[in-house]
Amino acid sequence: MNVQSLAVFCGSSSGTDPIYMNVARELGERLAEQKKTLVYGGARVGCMGAVADGCLFKGGKVYGVIPERLTNVEIAHAGSQSFIPLRRCTSVKRRWPS
């Protein structure tokens, strides 16, 4: 099976140890190096932001899935190629098959 993209679920917090942010950024870099598209929570903060930053730094593609109310409070990552705004998180279930 050839995986084209990977969904990453992580927090908008940076955690209590800097290793969380470092590993998140490294994961993003590795995804880009392997030409994989990142699909993630869409935020620019915490581990979510770090994984996106790492992927973008290495020239990767990044797609954010984020509730509409969070795009209006400037938490959305400006570097993402595309955002999929949702009215609420349960909307994801209707967009993608299980």
ChimeraX commands (.cxc) that place a marker at each C-alpha (Angstrom):
marker #1 position 0.00,0.00,0.00 radius 0.5
marker #1 position 1.34,3.43,-0.97 radius 0.5
marker #1 position 0.30,6.04,1.60 radius 0.5
marker #1 position -0.04,9.54,0.08 radius 0.5
marker #1 position -1.11,11.45,3.16 radius 0.5
marker #1 position -1.15,11.07,6.91 radius 0.5
marker #1 position -3.58,12.49,9.46 radius 0.5
marker #1 position -1.87,13.58,12.66 radius 0.5
marker #1 position -3.84,14.10,15.84 radius 0.5
marker #1 position -1.98,16.14,18.44 radius 0.5
marker #1 position -2.61,18.91,20.92 radius 0.5
marker #1 position -2.56,22.67,20.65 radius 0.5
marker #1 position -0.44,22.69,23.81 radius 0.5
marker #1 position 3.34,22.53,23.74 radius 0.5
marker #1 position 3.44,20.09,26.64 radius 0.5
marker #1 position 5.59,20.23,29.75 radius 0.5
marker #1 position 8.80,19.01,28.13 radius 0.5
marker #1 position 10.41,20.60,25.02 radius 0.5
marker #1 position 10.81,17.12,23.52 radius 0.5
marker #1 position 7.13,17.14,22.48 radius 0.5
marker #1 position 7.58,20.19,20.26 radius 0.5
marker #1 position 10.89,18.90,18.88 radius 0.5
marker #1 position 9.44,15.50,17.97 radius 0.5
marker #1 position 6.33,17.09,16.42 radius 0.5
marker #1 position 8.46,19.35,14.22 radius 0.5
marker #1 position 10.70,16.42,13.26 radius 0.5
marker #1 position 7.65,14.35,12.30 radius 0.5
marker #1 position 6.50,17.15,10.00 radius 0.5
marker #1 position 9.93,17.37,8.41 radius 0.5
marker #1 position 10.04,13.60,7.80 radius 0.5
marker #1 position 6.60,13.64,6.20 radius 0.5
marker #1 position 7.71,16.33,3.77 radius 0.5
marker #1 position 10.96,14.53,2.99 radius 0.5
marker #1 position 8.96,11.42,2.13 radius 0.5
marker #1 position 6.55,13.46,-0.05 radius 0.5
marker #1 position 3.57,12.75,2.23 radius 0.5
marker #1 position 0.77,15.25,2.70 radius 0.5
marker #1 position 0.00,16.29,6.28 radius 0.5
marker #1 position -3.64,16.50,7.36 radius 0.5
marker #1 position -3.98,17.89,10.86 radius 0.5
marker #1 position -6.03,20.06,13.22 radius 0.5
marker #1 position -5.16,23.33,11.49 radius 0.5
marker #1 position -3.79,25.32,14.43 radius 0.5
marker #1 position -0.57,27.34,14.49 radius 0.5
marker #1 position 0.00,26.74,18.21 radius 0.5
marker #1 position 1.47,23.91,20.28 radius 0.5
marker #1 position 2.36,20.53,18.83 radius 0.5
marker #1 position -0.14,21.04,16.01 radius 0.5
marker #1 position 1.72,24.14,14.89 radius 0.5
marker #1 position 5.09,22.44,15.28 radius 0.5
marker #1 position 4.21,19.48,13.04 radius 0.5
marker #1 position 2.87,21.88,10.39 radius 0.5
marker #1 position 5.91,24.15,10.68 radius 0.5
marker #1 position 8.25,21.19,10.22 radius 0.5
marker #1 position 6.40,19.97,7.14 radius 0.5
marker #1 position 6.23,23.44,5.60 radius 0.5
marker #1 position 9.90,24.12,6.36 radius 0.5
marker #1 position 10.84,21.13,4.20 radius 0.5
marker #1 position 8.42,22.10,1.42 radius 0.5
marker #1 position 5.63,19.67,2.28 radius 0.5
marker #1 position 1.89,19.99,1.68 radius 0.5
marker #1 position -0.26,20.81,4.69 radius 0.5
marker #1 position -4.06,20.69,4.99 radius 0.5
marker #1 position -5.79,21.89,8.13 radius 0.5
marker #1 position -9.17,20.67,9.34 radius 0.5
marker #1 position -10.41,23.25,11.83 radius 0.5
marker #1 position -13.70,24.39,13.37 radius 0.5
marker #1 position -14.84,27.69,11.83 radius 0.5
marker #1 position -14.95,29.44,15.20 radius 0.5
marker #1 position -11.20,28.89,15.64 radius 0.5
marker #1 position -10.29,30.42,12.27 radius 0.5
marker #1 position -11.88,33.65,13.48 radius 0.5
marker #1 position -9.69,33.92,16.60 radius 0.5
marker #1 position -6.44,33.80,14.62 radius 0.5
marker #1 position -5.46,30.32,15.77 radius 0.5
marker #1 position -5.45,28.90,12.22 radius 0.5
marker #1 position -2.02,28.29,10.66 radius 0.5
marker #1 position -1.46,30.78,7.83 radius 0.5
marker #1 position 0.99,28.47,6.03 radius 0.5
marker #1 position -1.46,25.67,5.30 radius 0.5
marker #1 position -2.23,25.16,1.62 radius 0.5
marker #1 position -5.89,24.63,2.37 radius 0.5
marker #1 position -8.32,24.70,5.25 radius 0.5
marker #1 position -11.39,22.60,5.60 radius 0.5
marker #1 position -13.55,24.69,7.93 radius 0.5
marker #1 position -16.13,22.79,9.96 radius 0.5
marker #1 position -19.15,24.10,11.81 radius 0.5
marker #1 position -18.31,21.63,14.56 radius 0.5
marker #1 position -15.92,18.72,14.92 radius 0.5
marker #1 position -18.65,16.14,14.38 radius 0.5
marker #1 position -18.91,17.41,10.78 radius 0.5
marker #1 position -15.79,15.38,9.96 radius 0.5
marker #1 position -17.84,12.19,10.17 radius 0.5
marker #1 position -20.05,13.41,7.34 radius 0.5
marker #1 position -17.13,14.45,5.09 radius 0.5
marker #1 position -15.09,11.26,5.15 radius 0.5
marker #1 position -16.18,7.64,5.03 radius 0.5
marker #1 position -15.28,5.51,8.03 radius 0.5
marker link #1:1,2 radius 0.2
marker link #1:2,3 radius 0.2
marker link #1:3,4 radius 0.2
marker link #1:4,5 radius 0.2
marker link #1:5,6 radius 0.2
marker link #1:6,7 radius 0.2
marker link #1:7,8 radius 0.2
marker link #1:8,9 radius 0.2
marker link #1:9,10 radius 0.2
marker link #1:10,11 radius 0.2
marker link #1:11,12 radius 0.2
marker link #1:12,13 radius 0.2
marker link #1:13,14 radius 0.2
marker link #1:14,15 radius 0.2
marker link #1:15,16 radius 0.2
marker link #1:16,17 radius 0.2
marker link #1:17,18 radius 0.2
marker link #1:18,19 radius 0.2
marker link #1:19,20 radius 0.2
marker link #1:20,21 radius 0.2
marker link #1:21,22 radius 0.2
marker link #1:22,23 radius 0.2
marker link #1:23,24 radius 0.2
marker link #1:24,25 radius 0.2
marker link #1:25,26 radius 0.2
marker link #1:26,27 radius 0.2
marker link #1:27,28 radius 0.2
marker link #1:28,29 radius 0.2
marker link #1:29,30 radius 0.2
marker link #1:30,31 radius 0.2
marker link #1:31,32 radius 0.2
marker link #1:32,33 radius 0.2
marker link #1:33,34 radius 0.2
marker link #1:34,35 radius 0.2
marker link #1:35,36 radius 0.2
marker link #1:36,37 radius 0.2
marker link #1:37,38 radius 0.2
marker link #1:38,39 radius 0.2
marker link #1:39,40 radius 0.2
marker link #1:40,41 radius 0.2
marker link #1:41,42 radius 0.2
marker link #1:42,43 radius 0.2
marker link #1:43,44 radius 0.2
marker link #1:44,45 radius 0.2
marker link #1:45,46 radius 0.2
marker link #1:46,47 radius 0.2
marker link #1:47,48 radius 0.2
marker link #1:48,49 radius 0.2
marker link #1:49,50 radius 0.2
marker link #1:50,51 radius 0.2
marker link #1:51,52 radius 0.2
marker link #1:52,53 radius 0.2
marker link #1:53,54 radius 0.2
marker link #1:54,55 radius 0.2
marker link #1:55,56 radius 0.2
marker link #1:56,57 radius 0.2
marker link #1:57,58 radius 0.2
marker link #1:58,59 radius 0.2
marker link #1:59,60 radius 0.2
marker link #1:60,61 radius 0.2
marker link #1:61,62 radius 0.2
marker link #1:62,63 radius 0.2
marker link #1:63,64 radius 0.2
marker link #1:64,65 radius 0.2
marker link #1:65,66 radius 0.2
marker link #1:66,67 radius 0.2
marker link #1:67,68 radius 0.2
marker link #1:68,69 radius 0.2
marker link #1:69,70 radius 0.2
marker link #1:70,71 radius 0.2
marker link #1:71,72 radius 0.2
marker link #1:72,73 radius 0.2
marker link #1:73,74 radius 0.2
marker link #1:74,75 radius 0.2
marker link #1:75,76 radius 0.2
marker link #1:76,77 radius 0.2
marker link #1:77,78 radius 0.2
marker link #1:78,79 radius 0.2
marker link #1:79,80 radius 0.2
marker link #1:80,81 radius 0.2
marker link #1:81,82 radius 0.2
marker link #1:82,83 radius 0.2
marker link #1:83,84 radius 0.2
marker link #1:84,85 radius 0.2
marker link #1:85,86 radius 0.2
marker link #1:86,87 radius 0.2
marker link #1:87,88 radius 0.2
marker link #1:88,89 radius 0.2
marker link #1:89,90 radius 0.2
marker link #1:90,91 radius 0.2
marker link #1:91,92 radius 0.2
marker link #1:92,93 radius 0.2
marker link #1:93,94 radius 0.2
marker link #1:94,95 radius 0.2
marker link #1:95,96 radius 0.2
marker link #1:96,97 radius 0.2
marker link #1:97,98 radius 0.2
view
